[in-house]
Amino acid sequence: MPASLRLIVGLGNPGSDYSETRHNAGFWFCERLARELGVSFTRESRYHGSVANARDAGVWLLMPQTFMNRSGQSVQALAHFYRIAPAEMLVVHDELDIPSGQLRLKFGGGLGGHNGLKDITAHLGTQDYWRLRIGIGHPGDRNAVIDYVLKPPRREEATEIDAAIDRALLAWPQLVKADFNAAMQKINAKPVLPKEE
């Protein structure tokens, strides 16, 4: 029986300067999930983040407020306090290597150069946690990546990312029951494009 999820971590950067940028896709997911679950975030300095307790679902939601490259400090603080194992965590983050509008749910694996994942892995001492990767596309030039992730998506990209988050939320009943195979089938399927008239 796979471990059930007890902690959902959305990655992003704190503050209004970053709230609309591609790097904050994990925050967008967490904020939408909190609305669906009817819970709200409070700032918790001991966890270096904004935290919501979705008691009915048996999960904590966490948005680290440490900036992306120090996300692990926040994740470790909350996970340690509540004795949450890495396998009971889902980390939701932006992903350059997936086109906008697409998603990938997977357990463990590489870090893809993502600074938030690197820091979480360093703090937890393992890569064995669930990730939900929200595609934001790639600028095509490695040197343009930092500028790209710290800018808002173009309007059509924003629409695709929104639709992807909608699809991920539809799989929430499977995720929360730890039916990861069913959740993967829903989440990892390519979106159906509307037919041309």
C-alpha positions in Angstrom: 0.0 0.0 0.0 1.6 3.3 -1.0 2.0 6.0 1.7 -0.9 8.4 1.7 -0.1 12.1 1.1 0.1 14.2 4.3 1.9 17.3 2.9 1.4 19.3 -0.3 4.2 21.8 -1.0 3.8 24.4 -3.6 7.0 26.1 -4.7 7.4 29.8 -5.6 8.9 33.0 -4.5 7.2 35.2 -1.9 6.0 38.8 -2.5 3.9 40.6 -5.1 6.9 41.1 -7.4 6.9 37.4 -8.1 3.2 36.3 -7.7 2.4 36.3 -11.4 5.7 34.8 -12.6 6.1 31.3 -14.2 8.3 30.2 -11.3 5.3 30.5 -9.0 3.2 27.8 -10.7 3.4 25.6 -7.5 2.0 28.5 -5.4 -0.9 28.9 -7.9 -1.8 25.2 -7.5 -1.7 25.3 -3.7 -3.8 28.5 -3.6 -6.4 26.8 -5.9 -6.4 23.6 -3.9 -6.8 25.5 -0.6 -9.9 27.3 -2.1 -11.4 23.9 -3.2 -10.8 22.4 0.3 -12.2 25.6 2.0 -9.0 26.3 4.0 -6.9 29.4 4.2 -3.2 30.0 4.7 -1.6 31.6 7.7 2.0 32.7 8.0 3.9 30.4 10.4 7.4 31.7 11.1 8.5 28.4 12.7 7.9 26.7 9.4 9.3 29.7 7.3 6.1 29.5 5.2 2.4 30.0 4.7 0.5 26.9 6.0 -3.0 25.6 5.8 -4.4 22.6 7.6 -7.0 20.7 5.5 -8.1 18.5 8.4 -10.9 16.7 6.5 -8.4 15.6 3.8 -5.7 14.8 6.4 -3.2 17.0 4.6 -1.1 20.1 5.3 -0.5 22.7 2.5 2.7 24.6 2.6 4.0 27.5 0.5 7.6 28.2 1.6 8.3 31.9 2.1 12.1 31.5 2.0 12.7 32.1 -1.8 12.9 29.2 -4.1 16.5 28.2 -3.5 15.9 27.8 0.2 12.6 25.9 0.0 14.0 22.9 1.9 14.4 24.8 5.1 10.6 25.3 5.2 9.7 21.8 4.1 12.1 20.2 6.6 10.8 22.3 9.5 7.1 21.3 9.0 7.8 17.7 8.0 10.1 17.2 11.0 7.6 18.7 13.5 4.7 16.5 12.2 6.8 13.4 11.5 5.9 13.4 7.8 8.1 11.1 5.7 9.4 12.2 2.3 7.2 9.5 0.6 4.1 11.3 2.1 4.9 14.6 0.4 3.9 16.0 -3.0 6.0 18.9 -4.2 4.3 21.0 -6.9 6.6 23.0 -9.1 7.1 24.7 -12.5 8.9 22.6 -15.1 10.8 24.0 -18.1 11.1 20.6 -19.9 7.4 20.2 -20.3 5.3 22.4 -22.7 2.8 24.7 -21.0 -0.5 23.1 -20.4 1.0 19.7 -19.7 1.6 18.0 -16.4 3.7 15.1 -15.0 3.1 13.3 -11.7 6.0 11.1 -10.7 7.8 9.7 -7.7 11.5 10.5 -7.1 13.9 10.9 -10.1 16.2 13.7 -11.1 16.0 17.3 -10.1 16.2 18.8 -13.6 18.3 21.7 -12.4 15.3 23.0 -10.3 16.8 25.0 -7.4 13.7 24.4 -5.2 13.9 20.6 -5.6 17.7 20.7 -5.1 17.3 22.4 -1.7 14.4 20.2 -0.6 16.4 17.1 -1.6 19.5 18.4 0.3 17.4 19.0 3.5 15.5 15.7 3.3 18.5 13.6 2.3 16.5 11.8 -0.4 14.9 12.4 -3.8 12.1 9.9 -3.0 9.1 12.2 -2.7 6.2 12.8 -5.1 6.4 15.7 -7.6 3.7 17.3 -9.7 5.5 19.1 -12.5 3.5 21.9 -14.1 4.8 22.6 -17.6 5.8 26.2 -18.4 7.7 25.5 -21.6 11.4 26.5 -22.4 12.7 29.8 -23.8 14.9 27.7 -26.1 18.2 29.3 -24.8 19.8 28.1 -21.6 21.0 31.6 -20.9 17.5 33.0 -21.0 16.1 30.6 -18.4 16.4 32.8 -15.3 14.7 35.8 -17.0 12.0 33.5 -18.5 11.0 31.8 -15.2 10.9 35.2 -13.4 8.5 36.7 -16.0 4.7 36.2 -16.2 3.5 33.8 -18.9 2.1 35.2 -22.1 -1.7 35.2 -22.2 -2.2 32.0 -24.1 0.4 30.2 -21.9 -1.4 31.4 -18.8 -4.6 30.0 -20.1 -2.9 26.6 -20.8 -1.3 26.6 -17.3 -4.6 27.4 -15.7 -6.3 24.5 -17.6 -3.5 22.2 -16.5 -4.0 23.1 -12.9 -7.8 22.5 -13.3 -6.9 19.0 -14.6 -4.6 18.3 -11.7 -7.3 19.3 -9.3 -9.7 16.9 -10.9 -7.3 14.1 -9.8 -7.3 15.3 -6.2 -9.7 12.6 -5.0 -7.3 9.9 -6.3 -4.2 11.7 -5.0 -5.6 12.1 -1.5 -6.6 8.4 -1.4 -3.1 7.4 -2.5 -4.5 5.9 -5.7 -1.4 7.1 -7.6 -1.9 5.0 -10.7 -5.3 6.5 -11.3 -4.0 10.0 -10.6 -1.1 9.5 -13.0 -3.5 8.4 -15.8 -5.5 11.6 -15.3 -2.6 14.0 -14.8 -0.1 12.7 -17.3 -2.5 12.4 -20.2 -1.9 15.0 -22.9 -4.6 17.7 -23.0 -7.2 17.3 -25.7 -6.9 20.3 -28.0 -10.2 21.8 -29.2 -11.0 20.8 -32.8 -10.7 23.5 -35.4 -14.0 24.6 -36.8 
